[in-house]
Amino acid sequence: MAELVYPPVIKTAKLFWRYLGIKFTILGEENIPHVGGAVIAINHIGYLDFALAGTAYLPAKRYIRFMAKREIFDNKFAGPLMRGMHHINVDRANGSASFVTALRALKSGELIGIFPEATISKSFEIKELKTGVVRLAMGAGVPVIPTIV
């Protein structure tokens, strides 16, 4: 799969982090598989969680294919970027197609990023978790890697 969009987006994100003075402390890097699929289960406290979590996986030279609500893919700016990075469009009313897409990606060795709370937690407390993470991991026979932002 050609990666034409992800590399320049990563360079832009790294410049953004540098501009903001953000430095990363990555703990548990040894748990990131260098090959093979895995479900990355990430808490959701803000709009940049995907970029922060994705940056943490760069030392392993792995891209995360995030599952995100369809409305983001409908946005005229974000949509082309999301599709170009091969993220997975989730229709919240009927998620079966996105589940199958994620399962295929996991079986082909991709890292799939999921926010199991399904929405941003405004209280910074972890909300009730949906079951998709476990169902995908079991269906593909891959590990779950908890990731906290």
C-alpha positions in Angstrom: 0.0 0.0 0.0 1.6 3.3 -1.1 2.1 5.8 1.7 1.8 9.2 0.0 -0.1 11.1 2.6 1.1 9.7 6.0 4.8 10.8 5.8 4.1 14.5 5.2 1.4 14.5 7.8 3.9 13.1 10.3 6.5 15.7 9.4 3.9 18.4 9.9 2.9 16.9 13.3 6.5 16.8 14.5 7.0 20.4 13.5 3.8 21.3 15.4 5.0 19.4 18.5 8.4 21.2 18.3 6.7 24.6 17.9 4.5 23.9 21.0 7.5 22.7 22.9 5.9 19.3 23.5 8.3 16.5 24.4 7.3 12.9 24.6 8.0 10.3 27.3 7.2 6.9 25.8 6.9 4.1 28.4 6.4 0.5 27.3 7.9 1.0 23.8 9.1 -2.6 24.0 5.5 -3.8 23.8 5.0 -2.4 20.3 5.2 -5.2 17.8 7.6 -4.4 14.9 5.6 -6.7 12.6 2.1 -8.2 12.7 -1.3 -6.8 13.6 -2.4 -5.4 16.9 -5.4 -3.4 18.3 -4.3 -0.2 19.9 -6.8 0.8 22.5 -6.5 4.5 23.4 -8.2 6.7 25.9 -9.9 9.7 24.5 -9.5 13.1 26.2 -9.1 15.5 23.3 -9.1 16.1 19.6 -5.4 15.4 19.2 -5.3 12.0 20.9 -4.8 10.3 17.5 -1.8 12.4 16.7 -0.3 12.0 20.1 -0.7 8.3 20.2 0.4 7.9 16.6 3.6 9.8 17.4 4.4 7.4 20.2 4.4 4.5 17.7 6.8 6.1 15.3 10.0 4.8 16.9 8.8 1.3 16.0 8.3 2.5 12.4 4.6 1.6 12.5 1.6 3.6 11.3 -1.7 3.3 13.1 -4.9 3.0 11.0 -7.4 4.8 13.2 -11.1 4.0 13.3 -13.0 7.3 13.2 -16.6 8.4 12.9 -17.8 8.9 9.4 -18.4 12.7 9.9 -14.7 13.3 10.0 -14.3 11.6 6.6 -17.1 13.9 5.3 -15.2 17.0 6.2 -13.7 18.7 3.1 -10.3 19.2 4.8 -9.9 16.2 7.1 -11.7 13.7 4.8 -9.0 13.5 2.1 -6.3 13.2 4.8 -8.1 10.4 6.6 -8.6 8.5 3.4 -5.1 9.1 2.2 -3.7 7.7 5.5 -6.0 4.6 5.1 -7.9 5.2 8.3 -11.2 3.4 8.7 -14.5 5.1 8.4 -17.0 4.1 11.1 -20.8 4.6 10.5 -22.0 4.6 14.1 -25.5 3.5 13.0 -24.2 0.5 11.2 -20.6 -0.4 12.1 -20.4 -3.9 10.6 -18.6 -2.7 7.4 -15.9 -0.9 9.4 -15.6 -4.0 11.7 -14.9 -6.2 8.7 -12.5 -3.6 7.2 -10.6 -3.4 10.5 -10.5 -7.2 10.8 -9.0 -7.6 7.3 -6.4 -4.9 8.1 -5.4 -6.6 11.4 -5.0 -10.0 9.6 -2.8 -8.4 7.0 -0.5 -7.0 9.8 -1.8 -3.5 10.4 -2.0 -1.7 13.7 -5.6 -0.5 14.2 -6.2 2.4 16.6 -9.5 2.5 18.5 -10.9 4.8 21.1 -13.1 2.3 23.0 -14.9 5.0 24.9 -16.3 6.0 21.4 -16.3 9.7 22.4 -14.1 12.3 24.2 -14.2 12.1 28.0 -14.6 15.6 29.2 -14.1 14.6 32.8 -10.7 13.0 32.1 -12.1 9.8 33.6 -12.3 6.7 31.4 -15.8 6.2 30.4 -17.6 2.9 29.8 -15.7 0.9 27.1 -17.3 -0.6 24.0 -16.6 -4.2 23.1 -15.1 -3.7 19.6 -11.5 -3.8 20.8 -11.9 -7.3 22.3 -14.0 -8.6 19.4 -11.5 -7.4 16.8 -8.5 -8.8 18.7 -10.1 -12.2 19.2 -11.4 -12.3 15.6 -8.0 -11.5 14.2 -5.9 -13.4 16.8 -3.8 -10.3 17.6 -2.9 -8.6 20.9 -4.5 -5.5 22.4 -2.0 -2.8 23.3 -3.5 -0.3 25.9 -2.2 3.2 25.2 -2.8 6.1 27.5 -2.5 9.8 26.5 
